[in-house]
Amino acid sequence: MPDRLTYVGHATVLLELEGVRLLTDPVLRTRLLHLRRKGPPPAPVGRLDAVLLSHLHHDHLDPPSLRRLEGPPAAIVPSGSGVLLRRLGYEAVTELAVGESTRVGPLTVTAVPAEHDGRRYPVGGVSADAVGYVVTGSRRVYFAGDTDLFDGMAELAPLDVALLPVWGWGPRAGDGHLDPERAAEAAARIRPRLAVPVHWGTLYPAGRARMMARLLTDPPHEFARRVADLAPDVEVRVLAPGEALALGG
């Protein structure tokens, strides 16, 4: 099977690399707390080798979505958060601090820094820093999770693909997040061959679909325009939720 990625929506991306199937931050429902999903629910993702969870916020670690996954698969999570996955019936749980790695088949998954408050509210007694991940095989793929710009981001290079958040679910991106301008700056720092904007176009507060219409469509295109100015050597591919992209070459 050729390598490819599928933008499922929000921060959920299906990575199929060297025969290994990884799913990032699964959110697969039509409703999540006060948030609603634009469009139909995603198609079943099928068998997975592992899920990668970047942090504990509800729009990234969603128990009902995790319970839907076949298996369940192995889980790779930030150090300190494994207890939540074990409560959900996950037995193969690997906790990683920044700089630590684990293997999934022929791939190496390494936790990398993220500038984001990853604590889960209102659950007490569980604390874990947010992380991103670099997946390394014949390609190097960076999944940022939620992050702002941080010192040392350029050290993630070289990268073949970067999955960069460009918005969120509200009327503003908020602290600890990238908006189109800052995401373009991130692309300029890490210089991937290909940048795919994520964390947009999926979730919105109930009753605000009309007010949010522009913010559900514009951020990735603004990101692409800014990358063209700041880092014209970086290719940007905007994928609609549910759209797949073959990774050739």
Buried (B, 14 or more C-beta within 10 A) or exposed (E): EEBBBBBBBBBBBBBBBBEBBBBBBBBBBEEBEEBBBBEEEBEEBEEBBBBBBBBBBBBBBBEEBBEBBEBBBBBBBBBBBBBBBEEBEBEEBBBBEBEEBBEBBEBBBBBBBBBBBBBBEEEEEBBBBBBBBBBBBEBBBBBBBBBBEBEEBEEBEEBBBBBBBBBBBBEEBEEBBBBBEBBBBBBBBBBBBBBBBBBBBBBBBEEBEEEBEEBBEBBBBBBBEBBEEBBEEBBBBBBEBEEEBEBEE
